[in-house]
């Protein structure tokens, strides 16, 4: 599980987010309720169930609509039936039958579902992301391209991701 998350071709913030998901450490309404921070553990997106990590990222009506728009139809049943840890593993596994770069699409989708739920929770209770599936696919394409472009920089010394480039200033000549 560790290497599936940390070796995934995704930005570091999404890797850390997935690590929190894997350990069920997201501050969902259920976790806030357990800590006495709020009075109601219900999901603000659908009001149907407690907002657990799995509910928020997959089982909420708002999340499942987005997943169904992104998933191949043949995978709907198995995708929505797994517990959280096997669900993460099967979707981050690059050998997945979901298609090329599915692990990146999966990670980006979970990230944006979390961000949008936070927007509903803390900023705008009526927030609804229009064209969510298209937006997520576009974001995933950008990340896939960025990580593919990374290979162009493999000749540079490795220190901070793409490589370290020393930059310095040379003063102009007097004339």
N, C-alpha and C positions, 0 to 999 in steps of 0.2 A: 504494500500500500504506500509506504514511504516513497519508494522510487517512482511509482506511478504518478504521484502528485508532483514531486520535486523535479522529475525529469520531463514533465509534460511541456510541450512547446507553447507556453502561455506566459503572460506577464507575471512578475513576482507577486504582485498584489492579489492576483487570482489564485496563484498557488497557495498563498497563505490563507486566503478565504476557503479554499477547498480543504486545507488542513483543519480549519475550524469546523467545517461541515462534517468531516470525517469523525471528529471527536465530539460532535454535537455540542459545540461551544458557541454557536451563534446566539446572540441575544434576541431570541424570538419572544413572542408574548408568553409562551409557556415558561421559558426561563425567567423572564421578568416577573411573572406571577409567582413562581416558586421562591423568588428572592424578596417578595413583598413590595415590588416596585409599582405594580399595577393591580387593579381589582379584577380584571377579566383576561383569561388566557386565550380567548377566541381570536380567530383570524379576522383581521380587518378587511381582508380582500373578499372573502366569501361568507363570513359569519357562520359557517357550517361546523367547523370543528376547532379544536385547540390548535394554535399555531405552533406546531413543533417544526423542527428543521425539515423533516421529510414532507410534512404537509405544505409548508411554505414553498419549497423548491419543486415539488412534484404533484402533490395531491389536491392542492387548492384549485378551485374551478378556474381561476385566472391563470395559474401556472399550467394546468393541463390543456387549456385551449392553445397556449403557445407551444407546448411540447407536441401536441397533435399536428400542428402546422409544420413542425420541423422534422418530426420522426417519419421514417418510412412506414406506411400503413401496416406492413407485415410485422412490425416490431412493437406495436402498441400494447398488446397483452403482456408480453414479458417485461417491457419497460416499466409498466405501472404496478407490477406485482412484487418486486423485490424489496427486502428491508434496506435500510439506508447504506450500510457498509458494502454489501454485495452490489447494490445499485451503483455506487460510486466506482467500485472496482471494475464492473463490467463495462461501464461507459468511458472510463479513462484508459482501459486496455486498448492499445493500438492495434491488437489483433481482432478488434471488434468487427462484427458482421454489419455494422451500421454504415460503413463506408469510409472512404479516405478522409482523414482529418476530423473524424467524429469526436475524438477526445477534446479537440479545441472547441468545436461547436458546443459540446456538452458543457465544458467549463465556462465558456462565455455566456451561455444561456443561464446557468445557475447564478453567475455573478450579476447579470442584469435583473433577474427575478428578485434577488436580494436587494439590489439598489432601488428598484421600483417599489418594493414593499416598504422600505425605509422612507421613501418619499411619501407614500400614502400614510405611513404611521406618524411621521414627524413634521411634514410640510403641508401636504394637500390630500385630505382624506378621499377626495373624489378623483384623484389622479388615475388616468388610464392611458397607457402607452399605445397610441395608434400604430398600426403596421408593425407590431412588436417582432413578429417572426422575420420580416424583411430587414428590420433594423439589426437584429441579432446576427443574421446571416452576413450582413455587411460588416459588422464589427469582427466577426470570426474571419472573414476574408482578409481584412486588414492585418489581423494578428498572424494569420497563416503566411501572408506575404512577408511580413516583417521578419518572421522566424526563418523563412526560406531565404530572404536576403542576407541573413546572418552568415550563411555559408560563404558568401562573397568576401567576408572579412576574416576567413579562417587563417590567412597568412599573417595576420597581425598578432602581436603578443597577447596572450590571454590574461587579463587582470580584472576588468570590469565588463564582462559580457562580450561585446564585440571586439574588444582589444583596446589596449592603451595607446594613445597617440599623444606624444609630447608636443605641446604648442608653446612657442615663445615669441616675444616681440623683438624685432630688430629695428633700432632707430634709423630714420632716414639719413641719408648723407647731408652734409651741410648745404650743398648747392642743389 
